[in-house]
Amino acid sequence: MLLSQLNAAASPLTHEQLQKLQGLVGELNPIQQAWVSGYLAATANSAALSGIAGQAAAGADESAPLTILFGSQTGNAKGVANQIKAQAEARGLTTKLVNMADYKPANLKKEKFLVIAVSTYGEGEPPEDAEALHEFLAGKKAPKLEGVKQAVIGLGDSSYEFFCQTAKDFEARLAALGAEIVVPRADLDVDYEAEAEAWIAQALDALEPALKAQQQAGGGKVISMPFGAPQAAASQYTKQNPFAAELSVVQKITGRNSSKDVRHIEISLEGSDITYQPGDSLGVYFLNDPQEVAAVIDVLKLDKAQTVKIGELTVSLETALIEHLELTQSYPGFVEKYAIATGNEELSALTNDKAALRAYIEERQIFDVIKQNPANIEAQALVDCCRKLQARLYSIASSQAEVEEEVHLTVGLVEFDTFGEKHFGGCSGYLANRAEEGTKVKVFSEHNDNFRLPADNATPVIMVGPGTGIAPFRAFLQEREARDAEGENWLFFGNPHFTEDFLYQVEIQKYVKSGLLTHVDLAFSRDQAEKIYVQDRLREKGEAVFAWLEKGAHFYVCGDASRMAKDVHQALIDIIKTHGGKDDEQAEQYLKALRSANRYQKDVY
């Protein structure tokens, strides 16, 4: 119903408030109206939670809830935690769902039933929102947890050495404190949905009798307690049900002589209900290279028209390999299954040496493994060796307040030469080399509540984004401009060469001229004899950086996790020590305090 048609007498708003609301809505486009609607609904829901929490506190002595803690880097563990909550409540169980970032570690001693859903990233590291709890459990202040029942589900990627390490850490540390493991931990790979469903049922079967016994002893009250920031209604388009969007622009934005090939991608979301915020990511499904698929089919002497099954789906072998299976990113599980299916003794021996297997897959795509180890294998057996193709996540490089029914990405083409052939990344190769403008690509948005602009538009922000790490900060700047945010903005950007690699140079210069960008510091590493990186620029401006932090600035980092993010972290430590007069431990505590206040946020990969 339009506001102009509302009966003012029936409205809880005063006449003046109604006029103001009508005026605001009249200035907004449909996407902005939808965002405001979700924001208001979330605010109202948050206010209502205080009443629910009060009821829960009143019954705390009678019945302990099933506490579900999640730590999520890309949203998968959060999704599993929500599944656990929904299935537990369907059984009539009391639940309390909490992001680890919002959980007070001291509350652990009050828990009786604890389920952990947590991902792992980098070199076995916990996600950002799990760091504090992960560290607390390893410390001297962690309480004894005798009588606590625990169940842990881990999500990860077996392509990496420290697969599901964070989940292993949580289970081991909880057990060392006395918590009983009621169901074996699940360490789930990227294709985790079916196994997660089975594990959730198993875990709830184990926990339900004790939960219901104490619930009945406490009077049978069932209270659902959603903790943390309430969310607006989700899109119908998800990882499992992506939207077929039109690829409208693919534009190279590095120079002809650059060592990098970076593409600016624009995708139309018209016809979808997909919304996103600056800091979110876009999941993109892709097609494998048909020429590489043909080479694999040929070397294995298979029939491309042979029908195969992938779960409930029946398709031709060719379609399965192009559209549905992972053939670029190598992982140990494929080598192990392929070795068994083909009877390859050399590969079998390799799988018994984890270090050698890691070295082997690091320089090979799955295409290479097959082509270098041709064998007599049935089409279905080959398919069964592979895992399902996974969408690639890219930091969104646009604000919906600026581009409306579009989403922009900044994609670096992964390319390398090995075994006498040019190799390309799965999704980046598809977008850069094979997908033409007008092609339909399957996409979904992935929300990232751990990488958000401050709600207060007056808050200053410092953004460190070398290379394609510039992407979310382009979105931040578009959003700050759309909001007329008065807060200062400082960007640190780096790449090899000024003339070839200054991504979005014209836009950045425009923001400097308009005053939106208060400062820009550039680090073009190869333009002088001594290599200069963003962390060096940070140290050079250390006094001013620390002054901004002291006046409440939020600090953001996006880009390479293995080196850049660690170097930037160390630069911050040095800056805090030098200009804040602190020692190493105090400087680390200073940064931890920033993290706890959501003032130090990272989007790293």
C-alpha positions, 0 to 999 in steps of 0.5 A, spaced: 500 500 500 502 506 498 504 511 504 499 516 500 493 511 501 494 510 508 489 512 513 493 517 518 488 515 524 490 508 524 497 509 523 502 509 529 505 515 527 504 522 528 502 527 522 509 530 522 512 523 522 508 520 516 509 527 512 517 526 513 516 518 511 512 520 505 518 525 503 523 520 504 520 514 500 519 519 495 526 520 494 528 513 494 528 508 488 525 501 489 532 498 491 533 503 496 526 502 499 527 495 499 533 496 503 530 501 508 524 496 509 529 490 511 533 495 515 526 497 519 524 490 520 531 488 523 531 494 528 524 492 530 526 485 531 532 487 535 528 491 540 523 485 540 529 480 542 530 484 549 523 481 551 525 474 549 531 474 552 528 477 558 523 471 558 529 466 557 533 469 563 527 468 567 527 460 565 534 459 565 535 455 572 529 451 569 532 449 562 539 450 558 538 451 551 542 448 545 547 453 544 549 453 536 555 458 535 558 459 528 564 462 525 564 463 518 568 467 513 564 466 507 557 465 510 557 457 509 558 455 516 553 460 518 548 457 513 549 450 516 548 453 523 541 456 521 540 449 518 541 446 525 537 451 529 531 450 524 531 442 525 532 443 532 526 447 533 522 443 528 523 437 534 521 442 539 528 444 542 530 450 545 535 454 541 540 459 542 544 461 535 550 466 536 555 468 532 562 467 535 564 474 534 558 476 539 559 471 544 561 472 551 567 467 552 565 467 560 558 464 558 561 458 556 561 455 564 553 456 563 552 452 557 550 445 557 549 443 550 554 446 545 554 445 537 560 449 533 559 450 526 566 453 524 570 454 517 577 454 516 581 459 512 588 461 510 594 456 513 589 453 518 586 459 521 580 461 524 575 466 521 575 473 523 569 472 527 572 466 531 578 469 533 577 471 540 573 465 542 579 460 539 584 464 543 580 464 549 579 456 549 587 456 548 588 460 554 588 460 562 582 463 563 578 458 559 573 454 564 572 447 566 566 444 562 565 437 565 557 436 564 557 440 557 555 436 551 559 438 545 558 437 537 563 440 532 562 441 524 567 443 520 567 446 513 573 447 509 577 445 502 581 439 502 585 443 496 589 446 502 593 443 507 590 444 514 583 442 512 578 444 517 583 445 522 579 450 526 574 445 527 579 440 530 582 445 534 575 447 537 573 440 539 580 438 542 580 444 546 573 443 549 574 436 550 581 438 554 576 442 558 572 436 560 566 437 554 563 430 552 563 429 545 557 426 543 557 425 536 564 424 531 566 431 528 564 432 521 570 435 517 566 437 510 569 439 503 566 444 499 561 440 496 558 439 503 550 440 503 548 432 503 553 430 509 551 436 513 544 434 513 546 427 515 551 430 520 545 435 523 540 429 524 545 425 527 548 430 532 540 432 534 539 425 535 544 424 540 542 431 544 535 430 543 534 426 549 537 430 554 535 436 552 528 434 552 528 431 559 531 437 562 526 441 558 520 437 561 523 438 568 523 445 567 516 446 565 516 444 557 517 451 555 520 452 548 524 459 547 527 460 540 533 466 542 536 469 535 542 473 537 546 478 534 544 482 528 537 480 525 537 479 517 532 482 512 529 477 508 534 473 503 533 472 496 530 466 493 536 466 489 542 462 493 548 458 492 543 452 491 538 456 486 543 461 482 540 467 478 541 466 470 544 474 470 546 477 463 554 479 463 553 486 460 561 488 460 568 485 460 573 490 460 580 489 461 583 495 465 590 493 466 595 496 460 598 492 454 604 491 457 602 489 464 604 483 467 597 482 470 590 481 466 585 484 470 578 485 468 572 490 470 566 485 470 559 488 470 553 483 471 545 485 470 541 483 476 534 485 472 529 480 474 532 478 480 530 480 487 538 480 489 540 485 493 547 486 496 551 491 501 558 494 500 563 488 503 559 483 500 561 478 495 558 475 489 558 467 487 559 466 480 558 459 477 562 458 470 563 453 465 570 449 464 574 449 457 570 445 452 577 444 449 580 441 455 574 437 456 575 434 449 582 433 450 580 429 457 575 425 453 579 423 448 585 421 452 581 416 456 578 414 449 571 415 452 564 417 448 562 424 450 555 422 449 555 417 454 550 418 460 552 419 467 549 420 473 551 426 478 546 425 484 539 425 481 541 428 475 542 424 468 546 428 463 552 426 458 559 425 460 561 432 456 555 436 459 557 433 466 565 435 465 563 442 462 558 444 467 558 440 473 564 438 475 571 441 478 576 440 473 581 446 475 582 446 482 586 440 484 585 437 491 587 430 494 581 427 494 581 426 486 588 423 486 586 418 491 579 416 488 582 416 481 588 412 483 584 407 486 579 407 480 585 406 475 589 402 479 595 407 478 600 404 482 604 411 482 599 415 484 597 410 489 604 411 492 603 418 492 597 418 496 601 415 502 606 421 502 602 427 504 607 432 503 609 429 496 601 429 494 601 437 496 607 438 491 604 434 486 597 437 486 600 444 487 602 445 480 597 441 476 590 442 475 585 436 475 586 436 467 593 435 468 592 429 472 588 425 467 592 427 461 598 425 464 595 418 467 591 416 461 587 409 463 582 405 462 576 407 466 568 408 465 565 414 464 561 414 471 567 412 474 571 418 472 565 422 474 565 419 481 572 421 482 570 428 481 567 433 486 561 438 484 564 444 481 563 450 486 562 457 485 568 462 485 566 468 490 569 475 488 568 481 492 563 486 489 566 492 486 560 496 486 554 499 491 547 498 489 545 505 491 550 507 485 549 502 480 542 499 482 540 493 478 547 491 476 553 488 480 560 490 478 567 485 479 574 486 479 577 479 476 584 478 476 585 473 470 589 467 473 594 464 468 600 460 468 605 456 463 606 449 465 608 442 462 608 446 455 601 449 456 598 455 458 593 454 464 587 459 466 583 459 472 577 456 472 572 462 473 577 467 471 579 464 465 571 463 463 570 470 464 576 473 461 577 468 455 570 465 453 564 468 456 562 473 451 557 480 453 550 478 453 552 471 456 548 468 462 552 467 468 549 463 474 550 468 480 548 469 487 550 474 493 554 472 499 553 477 505 559 478 509 557 482 516 564 482 518 566 487 512 561 493 513 562 500 513 561 504 519 553 506 520 555 513 522 557 517 516 561 521 520 566 516 522 573 516 518 575 510 514 582 507 512 582 502 506 588 498 504 587 494 498 592 493 493 591 489 486 584 487 485 583 488 493 581 495 491 574 492 489 570 493 495 573 499 496 570 502 490 564 499 493 565 503 499 566 510 496 560 509 491 556 508 498 559 514 501 558 518 496 551 516 495 550 517 503 553 524 502 557 521 508 561 527 511 567 522 514 574 522 511 576 517 507 583 514 506 585 509 501 592 505 500 593 502 493 598 498 490 600 494 484 607 493 480 607 500 475 603 506 475 602 507 467 600 499 466 596 497 473 593 503 476 586 500 477 580 505 476 585 511 476 580 516 473 574 514 478 580 515 484 582 522 481 575 524 481 574 522 488 580 526 490 578 532 486 571 532 489 573 531 496 570 524 497 577 521 498 581 525 503 588 522 502 590 517 497 597 513 498 600 509 492 605 504 492 607 502 485 612 497 487 616 496 480 617 503 478 623 505 482 629 500 484 627 499 491 620 495 491 615 499 495 608 496 498 602 499 501 605 497 508 611 501 507 606 507 505 603 505 512 609 506 516 611 512 512 604 515 514 604 512 521 603 518 525 597 520 521 594 513 521 595 512 528 592 519 529 586 517 525 585 510 529 585 514 535 579 519 533 575 513 531 577 511 524 575 504 522 581 500 518 580 495 512 584 490 509 582 487 502 587 482 498 592 477 499 592 473 505 598 469 505 603 475 505 600 482 504 595 482 510 600 479 514 605 485 512 600 490 513 598 487 520 605 488 522 606 495 519 600 496 524 603 493 530 609 497 528 605 504 528 602 503 534 608 501 538 612 507 535 606 513 535 602 510 541 608 508 546 606 501 546 610 495 547 609 488 542 603 485 547 600 492 548 600 493 540 597 487 539 591 488 545 590 495 541 588 491 535 584 486 538 580 491 541 579 494 534 577 488 532 572 487 537 569 493 536 569 492 528 574 497 527 579 493 524 576 488 518 579 484 513 577 481 507 582 476 505 583 470 500 
